[in-house]
Each structure stands twice: as C-alpha cells, then as structure tokens.
Amino acid sequence: MVNWLVDEILQEKQYQTVYPSLSQAAIELGHTVYRTKYVPFRLLPDNEIPFREGSCTITYGTVQFCRQIEKHFGRMWMPGMYFNRNVKSFVRFAVQLGDELLNSDYTILPYGEVKRRFVNQEAMFIKPESGLKEFTGQVLNYKEDFDKLSSHAPIDDTTLCVIATPKNIKAEFRYVICEKEVITGSEYRWDDVLDVRRDTHPVCDAMANKIAKADWQADTVYVCDVALLHDDTAKVIELNAFSSSGLYACDTYKIVEAVSRAAMKEYLGEVEGQ
C-alpha cells in the first residue's frame, strides 16, 4: 500500500460530487492517509507526519503546502510528489504543445514591463509564467484592473507574466493523466460560469488523449485543462501539477488507484520518475 500525505485545505475547496475526497477514497482503497493543514507563514511543516524516510509516499495539497514539503523533505520519500519543473513553468510545456495551446500567441514579459506597455491598451489575458499561482490568470480590460490581480500581496515587477489575446471559450474541462493515460475528467466551467459536473465533451476528450499519448510528457502524473471553443474545436489551456491541483468532479477512486500504482512502480525501481 501507498502513503498519502494530504493537505485538507485543498480538499475543503473541493466541490460536492458523487465521489469522496481524495483522502477518503485512499482510505477506502486501503492506503495509509495522514491528513494535515498548511499553516500560512509557518516555516516548518507539521512535525507529526508519520511517514518514514524512503517510504512510498505521495503528497497532495495547496501549492504553498507542496512547496513547504518539497523544501523540507525533498527526495526523502519516493516519489514524494508530482510537482516538477515542467508543470511549474508555462514555457516548458508551451514549447512542447505548440499550436495545440489555446494561448499559442503568447508573449512573456516582467510584470513591470506589462504595466508600462499595456496599461492603456484594450483587453488582454494575463497569467503568471510560473505555476506557483502568484495571481489568478484573467482578462484585464481597464487600467485599474492591474490593482485587482492579487488580493493578498503586491506583485513584484520582476514576476514573469504570460500575455495573450483574450479567447472566446465555450467550456473548460480538467483531465488527470497518469502514465500516458487519461484516468478521469470533469467539466468545471461553461459559458464563463463555474459549472462542476462529471460530464466531459468528446472533442475535449480526444485532445486530452492526444496530449496523454504524445512522446513528451510533463510528468508521470499531471493535470491537463482543455477548452471547448465555439466552433467545437478544442485547445489546451494549460498543464498543472497533480499534487497541487483541485479535482472538481473527477473520479477520486480511479485517481487513487492509478496514481498509487504509478508511485509504487517508481518506488520499486520499475520505472524512473520525471
């Protein structure tokens, strides 16, 4: 069996579906689960974490929680977490996806330069280049919108940002990919309104499967967000780290089964981690 270290703060943000939380699904499937909570501004993680060095352990939680565990536990566990540099950087996956990417017309600039160049221009899409969620990706329409990007802290002028033209999206879907297979998916937005349900769309399913079968893979396990456009074509919005991504209405039983199996293969040395 596999150990699951779960930050309940991310689980508390989940939506009510027919599936249990990830930690509950792991417990029901016979795995060992330790649930904790990330405490903002605390330097050290929970000192009661029971998993020994060298054990087969998977971390799941907020970005801040994963960064804290990564800093203090590093490679103490195997695989530890699915939170690698390929999904922490827009550039790393963008150059691999090419025209499949929704914002393939992107430009990358420091935040200070974005404000200087675009402050009086029409709408644009902006998001952090890193996957560490310095602020939420969104469309800016007016000069004052720059002040609304981050509600918790000022954005440093050196923070790299992805800039692109706004896209008209019909719906958005999240897929969990593990070992080059789409494990499960969920709708999470329709007509720009949060709409969490188990339904997916065949065109978006096909795109997620195409990404899963490609030679280049972001990680052994990762999340792929796909947009359905109004012409009924699909584009990839972005790739994200599995260990720090919400699951919406995805099947948590399938996720635990597949991810635990992949983690055990890496633990036993049957495959190499990303």
Secondary structure by P-SEA (a helix, b strand, c coil): cccccccccccccccccccccaaaaaaaabbbbbbbbbbccccccccccccccccbbbbbccaaaaaaaaaacccccccccccccccccaaaaaaaaccccccccbbbbcaaaaaaccccccbbbbbbccccccccccccccccccccccccbbbbccbbbbbbccccccbbbbbbbccccccccccccccccccccccccaaaaaaaaaaaaccccccccbbbbbbbccccbbbbcbbbbccccccccccaaaaaaaaaaaaaaaaacccccc
